[in-house]
Structures are given as C-alpha cells and as structure tokens.
Amino acid sequence: CNYTPASGVPLLVKVIQGSRDAPWNARLQLLQEDAEGQALTTINGVGDRAAGTGTEMDAQAKGYIIIVSGGDPNSDTGFSHSRAVANAVITALP
C-alpha cells in the first residue's frame, strides 16, 4: 500500500514473511545502507522488535516484518506515526 500526503513524502507500508533472525538482520542491513550515515534507532512498543532511521521504520511481529516508509517524513517525531501504522497492521495480522 502507498499514499502520497501533502508533505510530498510517499507513505509505503509493506508486509513480508520473516519470523527468524536472518530476515530481520537482512532488513536491518538494508535500513543501515539506506540511512546514508544516520544512526539506527531501536524502537520500543512495536511488535517483537523494531528499528528505524531516516524516514523508515521496520518491525517484526507474528512471523512478519512490517516496513513503514514515509510515516514520519520529518524524522523528528520519534517515529510516532510509523509506530501507530505498524501497530495497526500487527493487530490485523493472523
């Protein structure tokens, strides 16, 4: 799913299977590569584990990895919008 709000930064939500460490570690590596030098932040209160950097946040829960990109385009909100989106998706997962 994606949506482009008035900020011009598109919101993308993607759900992929990935309940083990290998898929999660691969996502963390991609986050770090996309971060262009920004620090990776551990995010609490979302699924089993979550991390984010820049405008992207990834979470792992219920055997899935939830990717939320563009939820917090200013990246100064502590990923509050991305956390809300990810938690809503996690709630809807089987």
C-alpha positions in Angstrom: 0.0 0.0 0.0 1.3 3.5 -0.7 0.0 7.0 -0.3 1.5 10.5 -1.0 0.4 13.1 1.5 0.7 16.9 1.3 4.3 16.6 2.6 5.3 15.1 -0.7 7.0 12.1 1.0 5.2 9.0 0.0 3.9 6.6 2.7 4.6 3.0 1.9 3.5 0.0 4.0 4.8 -3.4 3.2 4.3 -6.7 5.0 6.7 -9.7 4.3 7.1 -13.0 6.0 10.2 -13.1 8.2 10.0 -14.6 11.6 13.6 -15.6 12.0 16.8 -13.7 12.8 18.2 -13.9 9.2 15.3 -12.0 7.5 15.4 -9.4 10.4 19.1 -9.0 10.2 18.8 -8.5 6.4 16.2 -5.8 6.9 18.5 -4.0 9.5 21.3 -4.1 7.0 19.1 -2.6 4.3 18.0 0.1 6.8 21.6 1.0 7.6 22.5 1.1 3.9 19.6 3.4 3.1 20.3 5.6 6.1 23.3 7.4 4.5 25.1 7.8 7.7 22.2 8.3 10.1 22.1 6.2 13.2 19.8 3.2 13.5 17.3 3.7 16.4 15.8 0.8 18.4 12.1 1.5 18.8 10.1 0.1 21.7 6.4 -0.7 21.8 6.1 -2.2 18.3 5.9 -5.9 17.8 8.7 -8.2 19.0 11.4 -5.8 17.8 11.6 -2.6 15.7 14.2 -0.2 14.4 14.2 2.9 12.3 16.4 5.5 10.7 15.6 8.5 8.5 12.0 8.1 7.3 11.8 4.3 7.5 10.8 2.0 10.4 10.7 -1.8 10.3 9.1 -4.0 12.9 8.9 -7.8 13.4 5.9 -9.5 14.8 3.7 -12.6 14.4 6.2 -14.1 11.9 6.1 -11.0 9.6 8.3 -7.9 9.0 6.3 -4.7 8.7 8.0 -1.9 6.7 6.7 1.6 7.1 8.5 4.2 5.0 7.5 7.9 5.0 5.2 7.7 8.0 7.3 10.3 9.8 8.9 12.4 6.9 10.5 14.9 9.3 12.0 12.0 11.4 11.8 14.2 14.5 8.6 12.7 15.8 10.2 9.6 17.3 8.5 7.5 14.6 5.2 8.1 16.4 3.1 7.9 13.1 5.1 4.9 11.8 4.6 3.1 15.2 0.9 3.7 15.0 0.7 2.3 11.5 2.8 -0.7 12.3 0.8 -1.5 15.4 -2.4 -1.3 13.4 -1.1 -3.7 10.8 0.2 -6.0 13.5 -3.2 -6.1 15.2 -4.8 -7.1 11.8 -2.3 -9.9 11.2 -3.4 -13.5 11.8 
